[in-house]
Amino acid sequence: MRVPAGVRERVASVHGAAALPERLRLYDGWAARYEQDVAALEYRAPHLAAASLAFAFPAPPAGARLLDVACGTGLVARELHRRGFRCLHGVDGSDGMLEQARSTGLYRQLRRCVLGREPLPSPAGGFLCLTTRSNPSNLRYKAELEAALERLERQGAWQKVLAQEVERWERATSEEESPQGTDYISGVVYIYQKCPVPPLKEG
């Protein structure tokens, strides 16, 4: 199945935007059609992220506090809810995406926040879940994202649980995006756990 031309054009415009304000503006405009478009791309990230989180939890997830970073329209929240996760918080840099996520009714709290630019809301003992693509046009953003995550680790704020590489992430929108010729691009699921705050020493 070929990716429809309109979907290819919208994805290319968002992914091709170099400056963050422009990228966020494009995501605002894309929010209403986002889920329809990513369905055409066979976008697997929400399912993969939820499966990775379920694997990370040895106990039933009912009380687990999760921060869905770059939550978009709430696709990950729907997958997590199906798996029994109920304490979901979300952040995203796009107001349009947050509006769509809010309409799901699945998040306890939603906030506008851009990873690496603003501090993340982080309840003690919580888990952080985010995903990104590994295709050629996204490698710069992926590197920036991983640098931000490494800073959080060095600061002792978060501890990596897993970083899972996935080959068939979603359909490629051009031959340049899939240099292996598979018609798919790859991606990564990241899971981090909030580090406990050490007790104050007396005396």
N, C-alpha and C positions, 0 to 999 in steps of 0.2 A: 504493500500500500504506500503510495507516494504521499508526502506531506503536502496539504493544500497550499497553493501559492500565497494566499492571504496570511496563513499561519507562519510561513517562512519569512514573509516580509516583516511581520510584527516581532517575531523572535530576533531577526537580524537587526532591527532598529534598536531594540532594548540591549541586546548583547554587544552591539557596536558602539554604544554611547560611552565615550571615554570619561567624561566628567560625572561625578556622583550626582549632583543636582539634576542634570539632564536625565540620567538613568532613572532616578526616583520619579521624575515627572512622567517618563514613559511608562513606568510601572503603574502609576496612578491611572493613566489612561487605559492601560491594558487590563486592569483589575476585573472589569465586568465580563470580559471574554476569556480570561485567563484559564479557567478550568476547562472550558470547551477546547481551547487551543492545545493545552498540554495533554488532553485525552487523545488528540490526533497525533501527538508525538509519542504516545505510549509511555508517558512519563512514569517511572517506577519509583522515584525517590521517596514519596510518602510511605508506600508499602515497605520499602527497604529500611527506612528509618525506624518505623514502628517495630519491624521484626528484629532489628538490632537492639532496640531498647528492651523488648521483651526478653531477648537472650541475656541482656546485662543484668536483669533482675532475677535473683534466685527465689525470691519470695513473691507472693501475690502482689500486684501493683496498686491496689486500691488507694493506699495512702501515699504513694510515691509522688513527689512534687517535681514537675517537669517544666523546663523553660524551652519553648519552641522558638529558636532564633531564626529570624527571617521567615516568619510563619506564613507569609503570603495570605492566601484566602482561607487557610485552615484545613488543607488536605491532609496534613500529617495528624492534626487533631482528630479528624474523623477515623483514621486508621487506629490511632491510639485508643480512642473511645471504644472501638469494637473489641479491643484487646483488654479492656477493663481499667484503663487509666482514666482517672477522673480529676486529678488536681493539676490542671493544665494552665500554664501562663504563656503568653506569647509576646514577642516583640518583632517589629518590622520597621523599615525606614520609610515605607510608602503608606500614606494616609488612605489611599484608595484600597490597597490590599487589606489594611486593618479594618476598614469598613465592612468588607466582605467577610473577613474572619469573625468579626463581631456578630454578624447575622447568623452564624452557626449555633451560637449559644453554648459552645463547648468549652470556652476559656473562662477561668475565674477572673483573670485580669489580662488586659492587652495594653501595651504601651508602644509609643513611637520611639525607636532607638536604632542607631546605626552601629553595628559591631565595629570596634576599633576607633570609633569617634566619640562614643559616649559610654559611661559605665553601664554594665548589665545589671538589671535587678536580679538578685541572687539569694533566695531563701536558703538558710543553712540546711545542708544535707540534700539539696536539690540536684537534679541532673539537667545537663544542657544537651540539646540535640540540634545539629544542623547538617546541612548537605550542600554540596557544590559540584559543578561539572568539571571534568578534566579535559575538555576539548580545547583545541588550540586557541580559540578566541577568548577563553576564560582563564588561561594559565596565569596571567598577571593578577587577576582578582583572587584566584586560588592561592597564590603565593602571599598576597596581602592578608588573606583570611588566616592562613596557617601561621604567619608571623604574629598576628593578633592573638591567636590561641596560645602560641608559645610564650608570649608576654604574660598572659594570664597564668600559665603554669609556673613561670619563673617567679611571679609575685606570690605564689603559694595560694592563689585564689581557686584554681580548678585543677583537677587531676584527670589525665586522659584515661578513659576506659577502653575505647577502641577507635580505630580509624580504618574503616573497611572500604577497600577499592572494589568497584563494581564495573564490569565491562559494558553490559547492555543497559545503560542508564536511561536513554531515550533515543528516539530517532534523530539522526542528523538532519540538519536543514540544508546542507550543501556538502559537496564532495570534500571541500577543504576542511570541514569540521570532523570528518571521519577518515583520517589518512590511511587507516588499515583497510578501508574499502568494505566495512561491515554494514554500512548504512546506519550504525548506531554510534553514539558517543559514550564515553565512560564517565564515572563520577565517584564521589567519596561520601560516606556517612561518617560523621564524627560524633562520638558520645563522650562527654566529660562529666565528672562528679564534683560538686562543690566541696572544697576542703573544709573540715571542721575548724572553727576558730579555737586556737589553744587557750586553755584557762589562764587567767592572770595569776602570776606568782605573788604569793603573800610575802610581806616583810620588806 
